[in-house]
């Protein structure tokens, strides 16, 4: 059976998949060209991710924290779009309110390493 060339996802349904009291990551798209996931870090959590082989874009859906990229830090809040180049050391720190992110990865690697 062939899959359609396009797909549609309901953001509310995706956010439900990562509810809970611990960090959660759910990859909903893996097309070979692009990967998409929802990533949730509860307030006070530690983000253990490291550098990725692929470029990455985060869309901040909910929460408050800071993003540390190498030695720089950026305050993050809902509505922000963040670009992280491949191989950059990065992590969300000082997570003050539950953080929910829509994450998109380029095709050079796989998203499931959070």
C-alpha angles and dihedrals in degrees: 000000000000122000117227118259089243134043135197126210130192110228093208090055092048092050090052089059092063100044117128145083099283134058112285134187125190121183109206100169131044108159100157089249100052137016126203131192145163114233123192128189117181120222110284094018124137116237105218099183121126135194117317130214091232138058112261137202123198123197108197107224100170141357144038128264143118126262115220113205112183100308098337127088131207126193110233130204137162114299096030121127115208127194120203117187121224115278095017114139106236143157139162111250137180091029101193099169127026106282121218119182136184104218127199124187130193120240100262094088145004126275099217098092100091 
